[in-house]
Amino acid sequence: METGGPWTREQVERFARASIIPARISFLGAAGEPRLVSLWFHWDDSTLWLATGHDAYLARRLAEDPRCGFEISSETPPYRGVRGSGSARLVAERGREVLDRLLERYRVDPDSELASGLRARSSDEVAIAIDVERLSSWDFGDRMRDSGCVAIPG
C-alpha cells in the first residue's frame, strides 16, 4: 500500500477508529461521471468496511467497477483526516454482521426506530470491503493553531 502525509500508519488507523463520522465514498456512475456518497464505516487493518442495501446504486456500480476513493475527515477546525483509494468487494454474507457493528460503533440505541428499521431489512444488506491501495493523511492543526478559526454552526 502506498502511503503519504504527516501521519504514520498507526496514527492513520487510530484516527479512523476514533472517528465517529461518515466516510465519503467516491465511485463512477453508469455514464462515467464521478459520484459521492457518505456512509458509516469501520476500519479493520487496511480494509474499510461499510454496509448498504444490495440493490443500492452504489452496490450495483461497485459490482461493475470496483474502483473507488474515500475520505474520513473532521468537519471542524483544525482540519485533519485521511483519504485514499482502493478496490471494493461486495460481501453479501457479512452484510448483517457489518450492519450490527456499525450500529454499535455509531452508538445507535438498539431499541430505537432507526436500529429496528435497519435490522428489519438486514437480509438485504451487503457489506462493502474497500481494500485500500493508496492512503494519505493531512493535519492542519499546527497551521491553524493561532488562526482563531471556529466552526460555523450548521
N, C-alpha and C positions, 0 to 999 in steps of 0.2 A: 504494500500500500504506500502510495506517495503521500507525504505529509509536508506541511509548511505552516508558517506562522510562529508566534511567540511561545506557544504552549507546548509542553511535552505531550506525548500520547496519554500519559496518566492524567494530566491536567484536563485534557480534552474529555476523557472518559468521566472524570469527576464532575465536570461541568454538565455534560449530557445527562448523567444520572441524577444530578441535583436539580435540573431544570424542569419545573412542572409547568411547562408552556407547550403549545403545539409546535410541531416541526412543520416547516413549509416544504412541500414536495413538488418538484418541477418534473414535468414529463411532456411528451409530444402528443398533441391532439391528432385526430384522424387525418387532417389535411397538412400535418407537419408543423402546425402553429404551437408555440410554447404555451403551456398551461401550468397553473399553480394551485395547489390545494393545501390546507392546513389540517393536520391530523395529530391525535395523541400518539405518543411513541414510547418505546423503552429501548435503551441501548444495552446491547449484550456483546461485549468484546468489540469486534469490528463489524457488527451487524446492527442495523436499525430496524426495529420491529414495529409494525403498525397493523391496524385491522380496518376493514371496510366490508361492505356488502359484496358478495361475489359478483353481482350484476352491476356494481357501480362503474361509472365511466372510467375512473382511474384503474380499477382492476382489469377491465376489458382492454384498455390501452396498454397497460404494462404486460399483459399476456401476449400482445402483438409486438411490442417494442419495449424491452425491459430497461432501456437506458433512462436514467433519472438523476436528478440532483436533489439536494436537501440543504436546509439551513435551520439551525437552532440558535436563536439569538435573543438577547434581552430586549425588552420593549422600552426600557427607560435608561437614561444615562446612569453610569457610564456604559456605553455600548460595548458589548463583547459577545463572542459566540463562536460557533463552528459551522463550517459549510463543507460540502463535498459532493461527490458524485459516485455512482456505482451502478450495479445491475440488480434489478428486482426479481424476486422469485415469489410466486403465489403458492402458499402452503395451506391448502384448504383444511387439512386435518388438524391444524393448530389454531384455526380461527377462534373457537370458543376459549381456548386457553389464553391466547394473546388478549382477547377482549377482557377476560376476567383480570388479567394482570394490569391492563390499562385502567380499568375501573378502580382497582386498588391503588395504583400509582397516583392517579389524579384525585384520589380521596373522595370518590363518589360514594355517598351513603348507600349501602347495599339495599336498603328498604325504600329508596327514592323511586319516583316515577321514571326518572332517567335510567337508572340501573335496571329496573323491571322491564322497561320498553326495549332496551338494548339486548337484554338477555332473552326476551321473548322471541327475538328473531336471530338468536346467535347461531342457529343451524345454518343460516345463510351467510355467516361471517367467513371471511377468508383472511388469513394472516398474510402480510406482505413483509418479506425479509429483504432489506436492501443490503447487499454485500458491498461494503464501502471499498472503493478503489483509490479515490483521491480524497484527502482530508486537509483542511486548513483551518486555522484559528485566527482570531483578531481580538484585541483588547485595547480599547481607547481609554482605560482607567487613568493611566499616567497623564495622557494628553489632556484629559478633561478635568483633572483634579481641581484646578482653581478656576474653572470656566464659569461657575455659577449656574450651569445648565440645570434645569428642573424639568421633570416630566410635565407635559401638557395634559391636563385632565381630558379624558375621552368621554 
